[in-house]
Structures are given as structure tokens and as C-alpha cells.
């Protein structure tokens, strides 16, 4: 086990709670993972009081932005075993086979349940319309509104929540820190709420269990497809509470994000992999289809393969981006299948019906997160995690396209099956003696730039070490004024430090983790997980060798 020199506060500097509320279960997050968890727990035991808290409004998270769809073995001839195989291959030997098996075998029923809930997926000739994305050998991606799948799922889930008035919702509520009982388990959570009447400012929600479903860490980087609310809050909250974070170095960069210029920052427009699934292809500035011959699936290779190929070509040709050619799809097809992407492209001055789309990789998804078992339990009693905030083991080193919505759906259902029967007794929060602190919020752009250039798509020991040294020099102090900007920046600092340490420790190239100084995959010394914990304000990391491997894929069993 190794320890980082980076000082990370054990809790955020914040005012004492000015109000309190109680609920048996608090769900943090309102995407597919959070709302599914709330609805399923409510269905399992209607006597429980549930509270859903969300950082913005109910539809502001990453689910809303999911274009491609949701993957499941729903089509003729497809099987869960084939879906499992494709997932393991994409995961590059770092998946938990049993977690993947749960995902693919329970996935079809979970999708049918979404349909029963009111989700209107696209159909063709009376059958569910399925398409293909990178890494899949079958058409198994269900979509809605052409390229508005996430928005349709979110609509249906919010409508279901509104039909269940027993589930209380607090919007504009930032989770600050967990309240812990004497045994180290969950006793509640502090929240900062804007404009909720009596619930304004910092308060406390006392509870018997917490389900973290707060999404990813995209704002660690300067350019991301994630919305602005994705500041790693859930992972940081769990870390400070004593939970284990796993495999943070596996950050997926989507290969085809619309390039808006060298100075563009924040959330970037995603050009869904489904566009390539329908026949679009990548070309360089000379018009060469450079994915040909690089992989058996060419332009539909797994995302890490395509992102690396684009980045390589950019470096070889000294160009800031590559091109996506979808002109041959035609106006009618574009307007029916990809109306959202078409509108976004035109908004930025590109008409994909007649022009090439400039694309480059940008941060997209965190495959690592809060380490959980197959039922979403973390290492902190009473704390569960699901969706992108969690590391359930299904994604390994590189998430297979359109498995993210499915993961949130399946593992939230699994949490709901066990949580009502293992709720903790009501506990009084213990006196919190953890050292507090905040990072100067004005450092956020510099932090994002450092992580993008040193711990982004291309990584080397020198670059990662430079980032770690920079982060170590920006330790949190107690003099900063508490507030949302400071809390978010402190969360970003903590997760960046943990991510960079893990990236330095993994001396190989595997999936979405690309080390220029260690270009090969090492299944002898590097097959396993990197776990991170916060101990007395210091990050400690431990490498856990793989228990066993699948002989055909090398996936962790």
C-alpha cells in the first residue's frame, strides 16, 4: 500500500445545519440510476419514506444527454452470452465477470420494465428498432426519438416519480458530506439547498440508508460531454466518509466529440457512436479512412481503440481534429434518425448533410468509482452506489457503448431488492472530529487544464507526476469561504489527486488508460484493481491482483 503526500480534507468546511428532515432512505441523484432506485425501493416497501435530492432540476444530469441508446440482448438471434462477450472484450481484462453476467442477463427484463413504465422507444414495422455501436457484434441498441434516448427515459421516469407523491423530491440540493454514526455507518447527509422555503442553505437529512447516484467526474477536465453538474461530488463524499474508490484511472474519452476550437471549454457536443453505427466513417484531412486495417470493426471498434487512432492521426499530421463523414446518409435519414445531433451541428455552423463534421476525443465517462458488490453495497455500512458514480465491475478498463444506462437500471433494481431488508437502525450522528478544509475555487480552470494536458488521453510518468506535484501544492485550507464553488472545486481536487495517483501506479496501457511510456498491456503484473482510500487526510492506494481470469478474454472473475 502506498500513500500520497496530497492533503485532502476529511470533510468540507460548511456552516452548521440550520434545518433538519428525516427519511428512511435518501437517494442522491436524479438520472436513470437514482430515479430507478427510488421507484423500485418504493415499490418494494411502501411504508418507507424516501427522499430524492438532486443538485439541479430533475432532468439536468447525464441521462438527459444520452443520445445513442441502451444496450440489451433484445433482437432475434442475440443472446446475453454474446452481449457478455462483447462487454468483456471492451473491458480489456478488468471486468468482474459475475457483474457483467448480472448486467446482460437481467438487462432485457429491465428494459421491458422501462417500456411498461411508459418509455416510448423507436419501432420499425411494429418491432423494437435496434442499431449497432462500437464494440457490439449485434444490433442491440434500443433508441428513442432517433437520438434522444436519454431524454425520453428521463421523461418517463420523472412522470413515474410524479405519480408517486410519497417520494419527496428536493431540487437544487448539493450534497455536502455524509453524517456518520459511532460505528462508521450512515446516519444522514448534509445538504445545501437553494430556494426551498424553510429548507434554504445548509441543512441535514437524517436517514437509515443512502443511495449515491450522483453521476461522474467530467468537470475534472477542460472538455467533457458531461453536464456542468458532474463535479465528482458523490465519489468525493464517499471517499471522505471512508468508502473505497476503485479504478479511477479508467476514464473513457469519447472519440467523436464535435471540435469547437482550441479554446472551447466545458460541456462539448457529442456526436453519438450511433452515427458510425449507421454508416458514417472517419477520415483525415487527406480524405483517408484511417480506421481501415486498424481493427476488425474499423470505425466501429471499441472507443479506446478509436480514440487512440484519432489522437495518433492528429499527432502524425499536426492537426487539431479529424473528420466524420456522414454526408451519404442523406437529408431524410438525418432528419428522422438524428434530429438532435443535426440541430446541434447546425447550431455550431456545420451541416452534416453536406459537410464533414470536425471531431476529436473528449472526456466522456468514468468507468471507475465507488467500489460496490453485486448489490450496490459500498464499504461504508448503509451506503449504496449505482450508475456512473459506482464501480460495479461491469465496465472494466473501457465501457462498452450504451452499457451505461443499462448499468444504472440493472444495479438500481438490485439495490432495491436487498436494501429494505437490511436497513440500519436509526442512529444519532456522531460528533464529527474530522479535519475540514476547502480548496480555493479560483483554481478550478488551472486544475482542469493540468488534468487535461497531463492526465488526459495521453499519459506519461513525467506528465502525471507534474500534475500530482501541482495538486499537492494546492492543499485545502480552512480560510476559504464556504460555498458551492469552493465545495465543487474541493471535490474536483480530491478526485483529481486520486485519479492521478492511480494513473501513475498503473504502468501499462489497458483500455482507456493509455501510458505512452508503457505502451503494452501487462497481464502478469498489472491485472487487477487499484483501490483508493482516505486515511487521516492522506490518500492511500492498494493494488489488488485479479482473483482469477476468464481464459478467453482475461477478464477479472
Residue, then its C-alpha position, 0 to 999 in steps of 0.5 A: x500500500x502506498x500513500x500520497x503526500x496530497x492533503x485532502x480534507x476529511x470533510x468540507x468546511x460548511x456552516x452548521x445545519x440550520x434545518x433538519x428532515x428525516x427519511x428512511x432512505x435518501x437517494x442522491x441523484x436524479x438520472x436513470x440510476x437514482x430515479x430507478x432506485x427510488x421507484x423500485x425501493x418504493x415499490x418494494x416497501x411502501x411504508x418507507x419514506x424516501x427522499x430524492x435530492x438532486x443538485x439541479x432540476x430533475x432532468x439536468x444530469x447525464x441521462x438527459x444527454x444520452x443520445x445513442x441508446x441502451x444496450x440489451x440482448x433484445x433482437x432475434x438471434x442475440x443472446x446475453x452470452x454474446x452481449x457478455x462477450x462483447x462487454x468483456x472484450x471492451x473491458x480489456x481484462x478488468x471486468x468482474x465477470x459475475x457483474x457483467x453476467x448480472x448486467x446482460x442477463x437481467x438487462x432485457x427484463x429491465x428494459x421491458x420494465x422501462x417500456x411498461x413504465x411508459x418509455x416510448x422507444x423507436x419501432x420499425x414495422x411494429x418491432x423494437x428498432x435496434x442499431x449497432x455501436x462500437x464494440x457490439x457484434x449485434x444490433x442491440x441498441x434500443x433508441x428513442x426519438x432517433x437520438x434522444x434516448x436519454x431524454x425520453x427515459x428521463x421523461x418517463x421516469x420523472x412522470x413515474x416519480x410524479x405519480x408517486x407523491x410519497x417520494x419527496x423530491x428536493x431540487x437544487x440540493x448539493x450534497x455536502x458530506x455524509x453524517x456518520x454514526x459511532x460505528x462508521x455507518x450512515x446516519x444522514x447527509x448534509x445538504x445545501x439547498x437553494x430556494x426551498x422555503x424553510x429548507x434554504x442553505x445548509x441543512x441535514x437529512x437524517x436517514x437509515x440508508x443512502x443511495x449515491x447516484x450522483x453521476x461522474x467526474x467530467x468537470x475534472x477536465x477542460x472538455x467533457x460531454x458531461x453536464x456542468x453538474x458532474x463535479x465528482x461530488x458523490x465519489x468525493x463524499x464517499x471517499x471522505x466518509x471512508x468508502x473505497x474508490x476503485x479504478x479511477x484511472x479508467x476514464x473513457x474519452x469519447x472519440x467523436x466529440x464535435x471540435x469547437x476550437x482550441x479554446x472551447x471549454x466545458x460541456x462539448x457536443x457529442x456526436x453519438x457512436x450511433x452515427x458510425x453505427x449507421x454508416x458514417x466513417x472517419x477520415x483525415x484531412x487527406x480524405x483517408x479512412x484511417x480506421x481501415x486495417x486498424x481493427x476488425x470493426x474499423x470505425x466501429x471498434x471499441x472507443x479506446x481503440x478509436x480514440x487512440x487512432x484519432x489522437x495518433x492521426x492528429x499527432x502524425x499530421x499536426x492537426x487539431x481534429x479529424x473528420x466524420x463523414x456522414x454526408x451519404x446518409x442523406x437529408x431524410x435519414x438525418x432528419x428522422x434518425x438524428x434530429x438532435x445531433x443535426x440541430x446541434x451541428x447546425x447550431x455550431x455552423x456545420x451541416x452534416x448533410x453536406x459537410x464533414x463534421x470536425x471531431x476529436x476525443x473528449x472526456x466522456x465517462x468514468x468507468x471507475x468509482x465507488x467500489x460496490x458488490x453485486x448489490x450496490x453495497x459500498x464499504x461504508x455500512x448503509x451506503x449504496x452506489x449505482x450508475x456512473x458514480x459506482x464501480x460495479x465491475x461491469x465496465x472494466x478498463x473501457x465501457x462498452x457503448x450504451x452499457x451505461x444506462x443499462x448499468x444504472x437500471x440493472x444495479x438500481x433494481x438490485x439495490x432495491x431488492x436487498x436494501x429494505x431488508x437490511x436497513x440500519x437502525x436509526x442512529x444519532x450522528x456522531x460528533x464529527x472530529x474530522x479535519x475540514x478544509x476547502x480548496x480555493x475555487x479560483x483554481x478550478x480552470x488551472x486544475x482542469x487544464x493540468x488534468x487535461x494536458x497531463x492526465x488526459x488521453x495521453x499519459x506519461x510518468x513525467x506528465x502525471x507526476x507534474x500534475x500530482x506535484x501541482x495538486x499537492x501544492x494546492x492543499x485545502x485550507x480552512x480560510x476559504x469561504x464556504x460555498x458551492x464553488x469552493x465545495x465543487x472545486x474541493x471535490x474536483x481536487x480530491x478526485x483529481x489527486x486520486x485519479x492521478x495517483x492511480x494513473x501513475x501506479x498503473x504502468x501499462x496501457x489497458x483500455x482507456x488508460x493509455x501510458x505512452x511510456x508503457x505502451x503494452x498491456x501487462x497481464x502478469x503484473x498489472x491485472x487487477x484493481x487499484x483501490x483508493x482510500x482516505x486515511x487521516x487526510x492522506x490518500x492511500x492506494x492498494x493494488x489488488x491482483x485479479x482473483x482469477x481470469x476468464x481464459x478467453x478474454x482475461x477478464x477479472x472473475 
